[in-house]
Amino acid sequence: MTVFVFDIETVPDVETGRRLYDLEGLSDKDVANVMFHKRRQQTGESEFLPLHLHRIVAISAVLATPRHFKVWSLGDCAADEAEIIQRFFDGIDKYTPTLVSWNGSGFDLPVLHYRALLHGIAAPRYWETGDEDNSFRWNNYISRYHARHTDVMDVLSGYQPRATARLDEVAVMLGLPGKMGMSGDKVWDHYLRGDLEGIRNYCETDVLNTYLVYLRFELIRGRIMQQQYHDTCRQVHDYLTAADAPHLREFARAWPLKT
């Protein structure tokens, strides 16, 4: 089985904000501040923007097969939003992997849908529900209770909003590093400073946490046994320890394996 764990990082879609609120001539930062202010007026307290007003600046992934493991961010730092989204859906079209996320049903995938709509990105395999491939009628990426996409947060919470948990807290509970040096609410500030590399590195550590929580989930539902779980964790730890990227080695140092 090919498992593709993913996570996205976003910033305000200031281009749409300018058009919606007639803000031509304002800087990106000022447009975003107006968008945040209007959102606070709507909600009474939260400035978290509606999902269609997010722009994707990073998609990070873990690709895991019985013989291969890799963590990386799609495209390079110069890749625009359309390219990284195209790469995401191209991978699904090519490999038909099992998608894994934390809150992907509630955030990542809807944002990807809206941005793919904006850029006109075709993804026939992802949107398949059985018209062309009958096997997708009973198991596809779109339907909530199907397994081609496993939103680990949704499943563990029993699909109850009041039972959901933060990835960071669940990861720490399991002895994983959790957040390392950044959080989602700081991405916009880092983006304004031009720190796209830092955002991508942060996204990669988030997707590692998600994958390792998913492995634990696979253990408790009997899909893998204890020895396979420990062997897989050791392989991932070895991969990170030997990685060229300092943030991956730091993740390994902050993750003490139990013997």
Backbone torsions as a table, in degrees:
resi	resn	phi	psi	omega
1	MET	NA	138.2	175.8
2	THR	-100.1	119.6	179.6
3	VAL	-106.3	129.6	-180.0
4	PHE	-122.8	102.7	179.8
5	VAL	-93.2	134.7	-174.0
6	PHE	-138.3	156.9	176.6
7	ASP	-152.0	144.8	178.5
8	ILE	-119.7	155.3	169.9
9	GLU	-123.3	141.3	-172.9
10	THR	-132.4	160.3	171.8
11	VAL	-131.5	167.6	178.0
12	PRO	-60.5	140.1	174.1
13	ASP	-81.5	83.6	-173.4
14	VAL	-70.0	-25.7	177.6
15	GLU	-63.5	-46.0	176.9
16	THR	-68.3	-38.3	177.6
17	GLY	-57.7	-41.3	177.9
18	ARG	-59.5	-43.4	-177.9
19	ARG	-72.0	-40.4	-178.1
20	LEU	-64.5	-40.1	-170.9
21	TYR	-112.6	13.0	176.8
22	ASP	52.9	61.3	-174.0
23	LEU	-115.7	27.8	179.2
24	GLU	-56.9	137.7	178.3
25	GLY	98.6	-16.1	177.7
26	LEU	-85.7	152.1	176.6
27	SER	-69.5	164.1	177.0
28	ASP	-56.8	-43.5	-178.5
29	LYS	-62.0	-43.1	-179.0
30	ASP	-69.5	-37.4	176.8
31	VAL	-62.1	-44.8	179.0
32	ALA	-61.7	-39.7	179.6
33	ASN	-62.6	-38.1	176.3
34	VAL	-64.8	-43.5	179.5
35	MET	-61.3	-43.4	178.5
36	PHE	-63.6	-42.2	-179.3
37	HIS	-62.4	-45.9	179.8
38	LYS	-63.7	-35.5	178.3
39	ARG	-67.4	-40.0	176.8
40	ARG	-62.1	-37.5	177.3
41	GLN	-63.1	-38.0	-179.2
42	GLN	-71.2	-41.4	-172.3
43	THR	-94.7	-21.8	-177.1
44	GLY	93.8	-20.1	179.8
45	GLU	-155.0	-41.7	-173.0
46	SER	-86.1	139.7	174.8
47	GLU	-104.1	10.9	178.8
48	PHE	-66.3	119.5	-170.8
49	LEU	-72.6	153.1	172.4
50	PRO	-55.8	150.0	-170.9
51	LEU	-62.1	-30.3	-179.4
52	HIS	-74.0	-6.6	178.3
53	LEU	-106.9	21.7	173.7
54	HIS	-103.3	141.8	173.7
55	ARG	-114.9	132.6	-176.0
56	ILE	-82.2	128.6	177.7
57	VAL	-114.8	-12.2	177.9
58	ALA	-155.5	139.0	167.6
59	ILE	-128.3	119.1	177.4
60	SER	-111.4	155.1	-172.7
61	ALA	-148.0	152.8	164.0
62	VAL	-114.1	128.3	173.0
63	LEU	-110.6	121.1	-177.1
64	ALA	-131.0	126.2	172.9
65	THR	-128.2	172.7	177.9
66	PRO	-57.1	-21.7	-176.0
67	ARG	-121.3	3.4	-171.7
68	HIS	-148.2	143.6	174.3
69	PHE	-141.2	137.2	179.4
70	LYS	-153.3	140.7	170.0
71	VAL	-126.2	134.0	-177.4
72	TRP	-166.3	171.7	173.9
73	SER	-109.1	138.8	-175.2
74	LEU	-70.0	136.5	-177.4
75	GLY	70.6	-175.7	174.4
76	ASP	-110.5	-177.3	-175.8
77	CYS	-63.6	-20.7	-179.9
78	ALA	-88.6	-8.3	-177.6
79	ALA	-68.1	137.0	178.0
80	ASP	-85.2	176.2	-175.4
81	GLU	-60.1	-44.0	-178.1
82	ALA	-60.0	-39.8	-178.3
83	GLU	-65.9	-45.1	-176.5
84	ILE	-70.5	-33.5	175.9
85	ILE	-68.2	-41.4	177.1
86	GLN	-59.4	-42.4	178.6
87	ARG	-62.1	-39.3	179.1
88	PHE	-60.0	-52.0	-176.8
89	PHE	-74.2	-29.6	175.1
90	ASP	-62.1	-39.0	178.5
91	GLY	-63.4	-38.2	177.3
92	ILE	-67.3	-44.0	179.2
93	ASP	-60.7	-35.5	-175.0
94	LYS	-81.3	-41.9	-169.3
95	TYR	-110.5	-15.0	-174.5
96	THR	45.1	58.7	-177.3
97	PRO	-79.1	169.5	165.3
98	THR	-81.3	117.9	178.3
99	LEU	-82.8	140.8	178.4
100	VAL	-133.6	137.3	-179.9
101	SER	-150.9	171.6	168.9
102	TRP	-119.0	109.7	-174.9
103	ASN	67.2	24.3	178.2
104	GLY	-65.0	-33.0	178.9
105	SER	-69.6	-33.1	-176.3
106	GLY	-90.0	-19.5	-177.0
107	PHE	-135.0	-67.1	-168.8
108	ASP	-57.9	-49.9	-176.0
109	LEU	-69.5	-43.6	175.1
110	PRO	-58.4	-39.2	177.0
111	VAL	-63.2	-44.6	177.2
112	LEU	-59.7	-37.7	178.0
113	HIS	-61.7	-49.4	-178.2
114	TYR	-63.4	-40.8	-177.7
115	ARG	-74.0	-33.9	173.3
116	ALA	-64.4	-38.0	176.3
117	LEU	-61.4	-43.9	178.9
118	LEU	-60.0	-45.1	-174.2
119	HIS	-90.9	-2.5	179.1
120	GLY	66.7	42.3	-175.4
121	ILE	-92.4	118.4	180.0
122	ALA	-80.4	138.9	179.5
123	ALA	-147.8	68.1	-172.6
124	PRO	-60.6	-35.6	-179.2
125	ARG	-68.2	-41.1	-179.2
126	TYR	-63.1	-41.3	-175.4
127	TRP	-86.6	-2.4	-178.7
128	GLU	-61.8	131.4	176.9
129	THR	-129.4	17.0	174.5
130	GLY	118.7	-7.4	-179.2
131	ASP	-69.4	-37.3	-179.7
132	GLU	-103.2	-32.1	-179.7
133	ASP	-127.3	108.6	-172.6
134	ASN	-61.7	-27.4	-179.7
135	SER	-64.6	-22.4	179.6
136	PHE	-80.1	-9.4	178.3
137	ARG	-64.8	-33.3	-176.1
138	TRP	-105.7	-6.7	-179.6
139	ASN	-159.0	103.7	-177.8
140	ASN	-139.1	-179.6	-176.3
141	TYR	-82.3	-18.7	-169.1
142	ILE	-91.9	-42.9	-173.8
143	SER	-70.6	141.8	-168.7
144	ARG	-61.5	-41.9	-171.0
145	TYR	-99.8	15.3	177.0
146	HIS	-93.0	163.2	-166.1
147	ALA	-104.3	0.3	176.3
148	ARG	-68.1	-22.4	168.6
149	HIS	-125.6	122.0	175.6
150	THR	-109.2	108.8	170.8
151	ASP	-87.4	101.6	-172.1
152	VAL	-61.7	-37.3	178.1
153	MET	-62.0	-45.6	179.9
154	ASP	-59.9	-46.8	-175.8
155	VAL	-66.1	-46.8	-178.1
156	LEU	-64.4	-30.8	-180.0
157	SER	-84.5	-0.3	-177.0
158	GLY	64.9	26.2	-179.7
159	TYR	61.5	27.6	178.8
160	GLN	-107.8	116.9	-176.8
161	PRO	-54.6	-37.0	-177.6
162	ARG	-74.7	-9.6	-178.7
163	ALA	-102.5	1.0	-178.1
164	THR	-70.7	158.7	-178.7
165	ALA	-136.2	158.1	176.8
166	ARG	-77.5	139.0	177.8
167	LEU	-55.7	-44.4	-177.9
168	ASP	-56.3	-44.0	-176.4
169	GLU	-72.3	-39.0	177.5
170	VAL	-66.7	-41.4	179.0
171	ALA	-60.3	-47.5	179.5
172	VAL	-62.5	-39.4	177.0
173	MET	-56.3	-35.1	-177.7
174	LEU	-90.2	5.1	178.7
175	GLY	84.8	17.2	178.3
176	LEU	-94.7	164.7	-175.5
177	PRO	-65.5	-31.8	-174.1
178	GLY	69.2	-151.5	-178.6
179	LYS	-63.0	140.6	-179.3
180	MET	-133.3	96.6	171.0
181	GLY	83.7	-6.6	-179.8
182	MET	-158.1	166.8	172.0
183	SER	-143.4	166.8	-174.7
184	GLY	-58.5	-34.4	-178.0
185	ASP	-75.2	-5.5	177.6
186	LYS	-101.5	-1.9	-175.2
187	VAL	-63.2	-42.0	-178.6
188	TRP	-61.6	-42.3	178.4
189	ASP	-62.1	-43.9	178.7
190	HIS	-65.3	-36.8	179.1
191	TYR	-64.4	-43.6	179.3
192	LEU	-62.2	-29.6	178.4
193	ARG	-84.0	-1.2	179.4
194	GLY	81.4	17.5	-176.0
195	ASP	-91.8	60.8	179.4
196	LEU	-67.8	-34.7	178.4
197	GLU	-62.0	-42.2	177.7
198	GLY	-62.7	-37.6	177.6
199	ILE	-65.1	-43.6	179.3
200	ARG	-64.7	-40.9	177.8
201	ASN	-62.3	-43.5	177.6
202	TYR	-61.1	-43.4	-179.9
203	CYS	-62.2	-37.8	178.9
204	GLU	-66.1	-37.5	177.5
205	THR	-69.8	-34.4	176.0
206	ASP	-63.4	-41.9	-178.1
207	VAL	-71.4	-29.5	173.3
208	LEU	-65.4	-45.4	175.6
209	ASN	-56.8	-43.9	-179.7
210	THR	-61.3	-45.5	-179.5
211	TYR	-61.9	-42.5	-177.2
212	LEU	-71.1	-33.3	172.0
213	VAL	-66.4	-40.1	177.6
214	TYR	-61.2	-41.2	176.8
215	LEU	-58.3	-41.7	178.2
216	ARG	-64.0	-37.9	176.6
217	PHE	-64.2	-41.8	176.4
218	GLU	-60.5	-34.4	178.0
219	LEU	-66.2	-48.0	-174.0
220	ILE	-72.5	-21.6	176.7
221	ARG	-96.9	10.6	171.1
222	GLY	77.4	16.5	178.2
223	ARG	-79.8	-26.0	172.8
224	ILE	-134.3	155.1	179.8
225	MET	-95.5	169.3	-176.3
226	GLN	-54.5	-46.5	-176.6
227	GLN	-65.0	-41.0	178.3
228	GLN	-65.4	-38.7	177.2
229	TYR	-60.0	-50.0	-178.8
230	HIS	-65.7	-38.6	178.8
231	ASP	-64.2	-41.2	-179.8
232	THR	-66.5	-43.0	176.8
233	CYS	-59.9	-40.8	178.9
234	ARG	-64.3	-41.8	178.7
235	GLN	-62.9	-42.1	178.4
236	VAL	-65.3	-44.1	179.9
237	HIS	-60.6	-42.8	178.2
238	ASP	-63.4	-41.4	178.1
239	TYR	-59.3	-46.0	-177.6
240	LEU	-69.3	-39.2	179.7
241	THR	-62.0	-34.5	-178.2
242	ALA	-91.1	-0.3	-174.9
243	ALA	-69.1	151.0	175.4
244	ASP	-72.3	-31.2	-173.6
245	ALA	-75.0	124.7	-178.7
246	PRO	-59.2	-35.7	-177.2
247	HIS	-68.3	-28.4	176.5
248	LEU	-74.2	-39.9	175.8
249	ARG	-65.3	-36.8	177.7
250	GLU	-63.9	-39.1	177.2
251	PHE	-59.8	-45.2	179.7
252	ALA	-61.8	-40.9	-179.4
253	ARG	-66.1	-32.1	-178.3
254	ALA	-85.2	2.1	-177.7
255	TRP	-120.2	86.9	-179.8
256	PRO	-75.3	116.9	179.9
257	LEU	-73.3	139.2	173.1
258	LYS	-82.9	135.3	-178.6
259	THR	-92.5	NA	NA
